[in-house]
Amino acid sequence: MTCGTMVLMDVLLVDDKEGEGALLDRVWDQEDVRVWQVRDLTEVLSVTRGQRHRSGFVVPESLDAAIIDLDLGSGADGAAGGLQAVNAIRCWRQTHTRSWPIVLRTQDVDDDRSLSAVLDAELLGEPLLLWGKRPEDAVHLLSYLRSSLIAPADAEAYGGMVVHPVRVIREERGEQLLGEFLFGGRRAVVWERIFEGFDADVAVLAAGYHRRNKFWDQVNALFSAIVYLRDLDDHLHKLNGAPLRLVDIERRIAADELLEVDLAINEVQRGLRDSEPHVKDRVLHVLQDRRNELDEWINERRTKKPSFNRNFDQGEFIGVFGRVLGNPEVLDLFTER
């Protein structure tokens, strides 16, 4: 914590890594900034209840910013810990007449951190700011904070990113916030059971779904969209307020598959010279049926969605998202609203 002769700014840093507080102290050493670092949720709750910081002083109520590690680390369940910290600061801020910006900070963004960032914005009910963790990011962040004290500033002009809540559009349900989509009805119970160690199929049945497919039909379109956006380097937190229309992305995925099917048909027509004619005809028949199915759905000549081979639902998403979505404190945040 830097204490100069005159402190112009007080910043609360929520990060479990001591080195991150030391980095801000070093970069902001000559900038009259006092950094109050808290390392886990216990310390967050302590200072927000008016108890002394581990330095022996009380964190001032006239903060200029709260900076929260998006992935709070082993002491607080990673991205789930970041969500809890944002909510604690949000509640604390509501008790003050003077507000201050809440800023997310992360070294990189993967699937669960991207998900956590947009859920953070949903909890706040407003866009959130996101910066990296490099020394130059700290310089730009401070410049933004100082500029925004004088007049509204554009975070992106200072190297930051604005993270908006995500609205999901499904044909059968219309538009709803991502948290409502993920935790609505019995889906919250599924995530809870997965967090508790249940096998995914058993977790779905334990939540009261008669068929596991009924649950996966509701969430696999979202998983597909996340993978598709990630492959385009366009994660959830980069949607910039645009609604996530799941059927549009599924049609884009289907269009990609249609190109692959056309290539396969072309290869079969040119190849398989050593195969019996009926074998070649059978392969072409299967490929053409799939092509017709995809083409009719893409061009909205059929309403029944083709089946897609989604082999990722049991792997990366179940494990990673289950740790975030099934965390008991996270469940409480979104099911008790």
C-alpha positions as MATLAB code, in Angstrom:
seq = 'MTCGTMVLMDVLLVDDKEGEGALLDRVWDQEDVRVWQVRDLTEVLSVTRGQRHRSGFVVPESLDAAIIDLDLGSGADGAAGGLQAVNAIRCWRQTHTRSWPIVLRTQDVDDDRSLSAVLDAELLGEPLLLWGKRPEDAVHLLSYLRSSLIAPADAEAYGGMVVHPVRVIREERGEQLLGEFLFGGRRAVVWERIFEGFDADVAVLAAGYHRRNKFWDQVNALFSAIVYLRDLDDHLHKLNGAPLRLVDIERRIAADELLEVDLAINEVQRGLRDSEPHVKDRVLHVLQDRRNELDEWINERRTKKPSFNRNFDQGEFIGVFGRVLGNPEVLDLFTER';
ca = [
       0.000    0.000    0.000;
       1.500    3.315   -1.100;
       1.147    6.220    1.329;
       2.502    9.522    0.038;
       2.259   12.870    1.771;
      -1.008   13.572   -0.024;
      -3.295   10.809   -1.246;
      -5.421   11.913   -4.157;
      -7.029    8.546   -4.890;
      -8.014    5.488   -2.870;
      -8.432    2.233   -4.787;
      -9.652   -1.104   -3.405;
      -7.960   -4.068   -5.109;
      -9.529   -7.527   -4.747;
      -6.875  -10.022   -5.852;
      -5.464  -13.119   -4.150;
      -2.003  -12.585   -5.626;
       0.229  -10.305   -3.553;
       2.281   -9.570   -6.647;
      -0.660   -7.787   -8.296;
      -0.914   -5.300   -5.455;
       2.858   -4.807   -5.592;
       2.643   -4.192   -9.344;
       0.062   -1.422   -8.915;
       2.086    0.079   -6.068;
       5.163    0.105   -8.284;
       3.495    1.479  -11.413;
       1.517    4.085   -9.466;
       4.329    4.900   -7.026;
       4.591    8.561   -8.022;
       0.896    9.031   -8.724;
      -0.485    9.681   -5.212;
      -2.643    6.551   -5.248;
      -3.276    4.410   -2.188;
      -4.004    0.756   -3.012;
      -5.933   -1.246   -0.426;
      -5.530   -4.913   -1.353;
      -7.817   -7.619   -0.013;
      -6.980  -11.175   -0.961;
     -10.147  -13.205   -0.621;
     -13.871  -13.024    0.070;
     -13.380  -13.103    3.828;
     -11.290   -9.940    3.644;
     -13.746   -8.369    1.185;
     -16.647   -8.918    3.573;
     -14.546   -7.668    6.484;
     -13.705   -4.285    4.961;
     -17.218   -3.795    3.545;
     -18.547   -4.204    7.109;
     -16.328   -1.427    8.378;
     -13.680   -3.598   10.006;
     -10.027   -2.673    9.817;
      -7.914   -3.596    6.848;
      -4.978   -5.903    7.613;
      -2.773   -2.786    7.491;
      -4.490   -1.666   10.684;
      -6.440    1.150    9.036;
     -10.050    1.374    7.931;
     -10.629    1.492    4.180;
     -12.113    4.940    3.469;
     -15.679    5.132    2.237;
     -14.690    7.748   -0.337;
     -13.136    5.227   -2.732;
     -12.293    6.201   -6.268;
     -12.537    2.668   -7.695;
     -12.886   -0.995   -6.771;
     -10.745   -3.267   -8.967;
     -11.650   -6.956   -8.853;
      -9.736   -9.931  -10.215;
     -12.107  -11.707  -12.588;
     -10.618  -15.058  -11.556;
     -10.164  -14.627   -7.817;
      -8.130  -17.785   -7.450;
      -7.918  -20.884   -5.303;
      -9.134  -19.074   -2.213;
     -12.488  -18.287   -3.755;
     -13.353  -20.809   -6.460;
     -11.902  -18.921   -9.407;
     -14.443  -17.140  -11.597;
     -17.180  -17.955   -9.067;
     -15.159  -16.040   -6.470;
     -14.983  -13.042   -8.775;
     -18.777  -13.059   -9.042;
     -19.161  -13.131   -5.274;
     -16.674  -10.296   -4.828;
     -18.477   -8.124   -7.377;
     -21.767   -8.709   -5.586;
     -20.256   -7.860   -2.180;
     -18.810   -4.591   -3.524;
     -22.108   -3.845   -5.267;
     -24.026   -4.197   -1.998;
     -21.448   -2.085   -0.159;
     -21.572    0.634   -2.803;
     -25.349    0.865   -2.469;
     -24.961    1.979    1.162;
     -22.920    5.036    0.127;
     -24.147    8.322   -1.212;
     -21.072    8.559   -3.443;
     -20.682    5.824   -6.033;
     -17.470    4.622   -7.641;
     -16.631    2.493  -10.671;
     -16.240   -1.254  -10.335;
     -13.519   -2.498  -12.659;
     -12.710   -6.088  -13.626;
      -9.113   -7.080  -14.196;
      -7.729  -10.290  -15.687;
      -4.620  -11.621  -17.372;
      -6.608  -13.429  -20.054;
     -10.181  -14.437  -20.753;
     -11.280  -18.025  -21.345;
     -14.772  -19.536  -21.422;
     -15.599  -19.440  -17.710;
     -14.071  -15.999  -17.197;
     -15.999  -14.639  -20.171;
     -19.176  -16.148  -18.738;
     -18.375  -14.724  -15.305;
     -17.739  -11.243  -16.735;
     -21.146  -10.966  -18.398;
     -22.876  -12.391  -15.314;
     -21.019   -9.767  -13.248;
     -22.503   -7.070  -15.483;
     -25.922   -8.668  -15.090;
     -25.596   -8.602  -11.300;
     -24.730   -4.916  -11.407;
     -27.435   -4.160  -13.920;
     -24.987   -2.037  -15.886;
     -21.948   -2.392  -18.143;
     -18.661   -3.236  -16.463;
     -15.137   -2.157  -17.346;
     -12.393   -4.720  -17.982;
      -8.629   -4.204  -18.132;
      -5.650   -6.516  -18.443;
      -2.894   -7.035  -15.877;
       0.201   -5.772  -17.693;
       2.051   -2.737  -16.310;
       0.935   -0.670  -19.305;
      -2.672   -1.681  -18.574;
      -2.277   -0.262  -15.068;
      -0.993    3.003  -16.531;
      -3.951    3.263  -18.927;
      -6.450    2.311  -16.207;
      -5.230    5.073  -13.898;
      -5.411    7.583  -16.744;
      -8.999    6.508  -17.375;
      -9.957    6.763  -13.687;
      -8.491   10.239  -13.407;
     -10.143   11.409  -16.619;
     -13.530    9.993  -15.602;
     -13.414   12.030  -12.375;
     -13.508   15.156  -14.513;
     -15.857   14.092  -17.315;
     -17.282   10.864  -18.780;
     -14.470    8.989  -20.516;
     -14.343    6.264  -23.151;
     -12.769    3.174  -21.554;
     -11.834    1.698  -24.930;
      -9.783    4.799  -25.725;
      -7.688    3.919  -22.667;
      -7.188    0.272  -23.584;
     -10.116   -1.082  -21.592;
     -13.181   -3.034  -22.636;
     -16.831   -2.503  -21.798;
     -18.638   -5.698  -20.789;
     -22.416   -5.620  -21.169;
     -25.029   -7.985  -19.745;
     -25.967  -10.584  -22.344;
     -29.520  -11.085  -23.503;
     -30.286  -14.466  -25.007;
     -32.989  -14.814  -27.645;
     -34.633  -18.187  -28.172;
     -37.493  -18.635  -30.575;
     -39.691  -20.411  -28.051;
     -38.983  -18.122  -25.078;
     -38.157  -14.755  -26.588;
     -35.533  -12.574  -24.935;
     -34.149  -13.100  -21.443;
     -30.982  -12.272  -19.544;
     -28.300  -14.945  -19.590;
     -28.604  -15.556  -15.846;
     -32.339  -16.124  -16.204;
     -31.650  -18.544  -19.046;
     -29.016  -20.508  -17.102;
     -30.735  -20.673  -13.729;
     -34.402  -20.652  -14.690;
     -36.598  -23.419  -13.309;
     -34.863  -26.727  -12.703;
     -31.674  -25.808  -14.546;
     -30.259  -24.347  -11.319;
     -30.678  -27.757   -9.674;
     -28.745  -29.432  -12.478;
     -25.751  -27.126  -11.965;
     -25.947  -27.678   -8.220;
     -25.849  -31.453   -8.632;
     -22.951  -31.274  -11.094;
     -21.047  -29.083   -8.634;
     -21.693  -31.711   -5.968;
     -20.049  -34.330   -8.163;
     -23.064  -35.960   -9.812;
     -22.605  -37.477  -13.244;
     -24.140  -35.097  -15.788;
     -26.890  -37.524  -16.842;
     -27.752  -38.342  -13.240;
     -27.737  -34.638  -12.333;
     -30.304  -33.925  -15.043;
     -32.584  -36.712  -13.853;
     -32.103  -35.665  -10.216;
     -33.391  -32.214  -11.154;
     -36.695  -33.715  -12.270;
     -36.238  -33.914  -16.028;
     -37.787  -37.107  -17.371;
     -35.342  -37.216  -20.266;
     -31.802  -35.854  -20.227;
     -32.295  -34.551  -23.763;
     -34.921  -32.110  -22.545;
     -32.285  -30.324  -20.479;
     -29.554  -30.444  -23.103;
     -31.895  -29.174  -25.791;
     -32.245  -26.039  -23.678;
     -28.546  -25.411  -23.048;
     -26.640  -27.017  -25.922;
     -27.531  -24.189  -28.271;
     -25.829  -21.812  -25.829;
     -22.769  -24.061  -25.574;
     -22.576  -24.230  -29.370;
     -22.786  -20.446  -29.572;
     -20.002  -20.002  -27.013;
     -17.706  -22.385  -28.901;
     -18.537  -20.727  -32.226;
     -17.882  -17.218  -30.875;
     -14.702  -18.340  -29.139;
     -13.341  -19.821  -32.370;
     -13.929  -16.422  -33.967;
     -12.134  -14.753  -31.016;
     -15.418  -13.098  -30.144;
     -16.282  -14.285  -26.642;
     -19.514  -13.516  -24.782;
     -17.982  -10.463  -23.128;
     -17.233   -8.980  -26.557;
     -20.849   -8.905  -27.753;
     -20.996   -5.191  -26.884;
     -24.656   -5.222  -25.936;
     -25.867   -7.114  -29.004;
     -28.382   -9.845  -28.131;
     -27.263  -13.438  -28.550;
     -29.790  -14.920  -30.976;
     -29.117  -18.619  -30.617;
     -30.978  -19.782  -33.707;
     -28.960  -17.430  -35.924;
     -25.679  -18.882  -34.667;
     -26.981  -22.432  -35.046;
     -27.862  -21.630  -38.654;
     -24.343  -20.276  -39.186;
     -22.977  -23.508  -37.715;
     -25.288  -25.482  -40.019;
     -24.062  -23.451  -43.000;
     -20.476  -24.377  -42.129;
     -21.468  -28.043  -41.975;
     -23.307  -27.724  -45.285;
     -20.053  -26.649  -46.933;
     -18.323  -29.707  -45.464;
     -21.113  -31.979  -46.731;
     -20.815  -30.484  -50.229;
     -17.070  -31.141  -50.183;
     -17.710  -34.717  -49.064;
     -20.257  -35.263  -51.844;
     -17.774  -33.962  -54.375;
     -15.038  -36.239  -53.066;
     -17.313  -39.297  -53.138;
     -18.450  -38.542  -56.684;
     -14.854  -38.243  -57.835;
     -13.479  -41.052  -55.672;
     -14.508  -44.480  -54.395;
     -13.524  -45.902  -57.790;
     -12.795  -49.295  -56.269;
     -16.086  -49.487  -54.394;
     -19.175  -51.335  -55.505;
     -21.697  -48.981  -57.197;
     -24.339  -49.638  -54.533;
     -21.860  -48.645  -51.784;
     -21.085  -45.365  -53.517;
     -24.797  -44.724  -54.091;
     -25.552  -45.429  -50.433;
     -22.893  -42.987  -49.210;
     -24.125  -40.325  -51.607;
     -27.720  -40.925  -50.497;
     -26.823  -40.388  -46.814;
     -24.817  -37.259  -47.585;
     -27.539  -35.838  -49.826;
     -30.198  -36.440  -47.160;
     -28.070  -34.550  -44.654;
     -27.494  -31.781  -47.166;
     -31.218  -31.402  -47.816;
     -31.946  -31.384  -44.094;
     -29.409  -28.626  -43.432;
     -30.370  -26.578  -46.488;
     -34.081  -26.619  -45.674;
     -33.466  -25.548  -42.074;
     -30.964  -22.820  -42.978;
     -33.425  -21.384  -45.489;
     -36.340  -21.798  -43.045;
     -38.251  -24.289  -45.186;
     -38.500  -26.590  -42.179;
     -39.061  -25.808  -38.517;
     -37.534  -28.931  -36.992;
     -33.906  -28.299  -36.182;
     -31.432  -30.888  -37.515;
     -29.540  -32.913  -34.950;
     -25.976  -31.762  -34.346;
     -23.078  -33.809  -33.063;
     -22.129  -31.824  -29.962;
     -19.431  -33.807  -28.225;
     -18.297  -31.026  -25.906;
     -21.227  -30.937  -23.453;
     -19.819  -33.743  -21.301;
     -16.283  -32.362  -21.357;
     -15.018  -28.834  -21.062;
     -18.329  -27.115  -20.359;
     -19.648  -29.483  -17.725;
     -16.467  -29.312  -15.689;
     -15.621  -25.641  -16.137;
     -19.103  -24.152  -16.080;
     -20.255  -26.513  -13.346;
     -17.654  -25.058  -10.979;
     -19.017  -21.578  -11.601;
     -22.748  -22.101  -12.132;
     -23.113  -24.749   -9.427;
     -21.248  -22.830   -6.731;
     -23.779  -22.478   -3.861;
     -23.114  -18.757   -3.412;
     -23.468  -18.096   -7.140;
     -26.708  -20.059   -7.211;
     -28.029  -17.895   -4.383;
     -27.118  -14.727   -6.260;
     -29.197  -15.667   -9.290;
     -32.023  -17.763   -7.870;
     -33.007  -15.384   -5.051;
     -33.319  -12.275   -7.185;
];
